[in-house]
Structures are given as structure tokens and as C-alpha cells.
Amino acid sequence: MDDNAREARERRRRSIAIALVLAALVVLFFVMTMVRLKGHVVNFFQ
Amino acid sequence: MTTASATFVSGARAASVGDYFALLKPRVMSLVLFTALAGMLVAPVHVDLLTGFTALLCIAVGAGAAGALNMAYDSDIDPLMARTATRPIPMGRIARGDALGFGWTLATGAVALMGLFVNPLGAFLLAFSIGFYVFVYTLWLKRRTPQNIVVGGLAGALPPAIGWASATGSLGFVPLLLVLIIFLWTPPHFWALSLYRSQDYARAGVPMLPVVRGKRATRRQIMLYTLVLVPLGFAPAFIGLGGPLYAAMALAFGGWFAVEAFSVLREKDEVHEPAAHRLFGVSIFYLFVLFAALIAERLMELPPLTALHFGGWA
């Protein structure tokens, strides 16, 4: 495999890794926000 | 990547995801994570699973970021030492600028996430720990004094306090005792390594103790620190933090640690330094076992050894 093909393959893998990390962060932010929001809503009505 | 790629050495392959992972010093990260988990679990407050997971994620990423920044700022001396010459930057797979960007992005993100979703004290301690490792240890003390790893060891000692603060939002005697144990463990651990890597450090101009004061002085210092560390390793059992399992582990592995430190003191083979090799391995095992015992006792809900409840000390 030549250097250009190898570089392209590694760049693609890095892009996939970044996409997965960003997706995981989106999920984490969403879940944490929902949990916090739920806590405040429950406290508000108690 | 275009400018950065121009700095790759001839024939070097492109950076893989694994190379970026290696920048995070995963072995160091795992010990940091483990001690932080112990700090979190021994706290007298129940932390919910999601907050606990987020805190540990931030601590792991923060520790990894500090490792990446350390490798970036040490990229001029890493190629001179056999232990560090195969890291991604000296191998030409990742450019120094890319590592700096990667490290600072992760550090900022980890601290911000900790502040947003865990608590401000946890975020502050994480930021302090990263800043101390990068600015105080890597950029200031490492190349200036043989006490570099003594003072710089504070950064690596803080994770139990960060774990505790993540759970409680405060600090107390118990987490500071755990910090002190790791702080005193650091010098004999790294000086054992520096005994058999002294030529590496001399070549790179890093003033480690064997390079500046000689091997005899280093062996004495290792023994002295060990004589303080091993009794201190028992302290958690006397303040109602550790139970019988912890006490047994502290006795057995503390004894082993002291025996190996004594072997280092009496070592005659200054070429291969077999005792220093053994002490380096035992020291990792010692710290791992102490904190594993604390974690196991919490998970199994074993009572502490003394009636004095640690909550009174916190």
C-alpha cells in the first residue's frame, strides 16, 4: 500500500473516531440535561 | 495537518487512532482512574451512577490530556531516551503542534464537563492537577532540580481527592491522607526507574537524583521514603477507613516494598540494577493493591477495622 492510500485510510479512521466521540458527547449532554431537568421538576412540584 | 505533516520524519507512517491513544499515556491513566475511583467510593456520600461515570470520564480524559501535553513539551528530549524514543512524536507520527492542540482541547473539555455536570471543586482540582503537571513539573522543575518528581508528584497524587470531591463537593482529612500516600510513593517509584535509566536521563540532561547526586544517595533516599511510606500505608486502617482486608494487604505488600527497597540499598550490580527493576514493579503493584482493597471493601460493604468512623474525620 502506498503512502497516500495509507494516509487516506488513517485519516478516515481518525474521522470515524472523532465522529464517535462527538456522538457519545451528544448522548452524555442529553442524558445529563434530562436527569438534571427531571430533578428540578420533581423538586418544583414537591 | 498540512503544515504539521511536513515535520514528519522521512518514511514515517501517518498517525493512527492508536497513536493518539498512546499520547494519553494509557497505563498512567489507568492508575489515575483507579485511585480516583477509590476516592469516590470511600466518600461518605452516595454518588449516582451517571455523575460518577461522568466524573471518572473527565478525570481519565484530563489525565490523558496532561500526558499528551507532557509528551508535546518534552518532544526535544524524548528522542534521546530509549524509554521515550518510541513515543508517537519522536517517531514522527504525530507533529508536536498537533499533540499540543489535542492535549489542550481535551484538558479544556474535561475541566468544562466536570464543572458543568459534576461540581466546581472537582473541576478546580482537575484543572489544578493538569496545570501542576504541565507547568510546574514538565515545564519548570523537570529540567532544573533532582526534586522534580518529589514536588511534581503532587499532580499524580491528587486523583483520590478529585474522586472524593466529585462525590461530596468538599475535601477532608481522608482524601488528603490518600493523596499523601501516593505523594510519598512517587519518589521511591520513580527513583527506582531512574537508577536503571540513569544514562538515558544524563544523555537528555534531565537532573534526576542518580545523575546529580549519584546512585548511593538515591538508594538512601529510596529507603528513607519507603520507611515513611510503609507505616503511612497502614494509617487508613487506624482511622476507620480501611478494614481487615486493607490492613492485611498493607502489611503484606508494605513488607514486600520495604524488603525490595532494602535490596536496592544493598545492590552491588550497578550495571543491570536488578533490585531497582523489582522495586519499580512492586511499587506499582503495592499502590494498586492498597486501592483495590479499599474499593473491594466498599463494594463488599465490609466494616472498617476500628470503631472510629471515618465520617468524623472528613
Contacts between the chains, C-beta under 8 A, distances in Angstrom:
chain1	res1	chain2	res2	distance
A	3	B	13	7.9
A	3	B	14	7.7
A	6	B	13	6.1
A	6	B	14	5.9
A	7	B	14	4.3
A	10	B	13	7.6
A	10	B	14	4.1
A	10	B	15	6.4
A	10	B	16	5.2
A	10	B	17	7.9
A	11	B	1	8.0
A	11	B	14	7.1
A	13	B	16	6.6
A	13	B	17	5.3
A	14	B	15	7.2
A	14	B	16	7.6
A	14	B	17	5.8
A	14	B	20	7.4
A	17	B	17	4.6
A	17	B	20	7.8
A	28	B	54	6.8
A	28	B	57	7.9
A	28	B	117	8.0
A	31	B	50	6.6
A	32	B	50	6.6
A	32	B	54	6.7
A	32	B	116	7.9
A	32	B	117	4.9
A	35	B	50	6.0
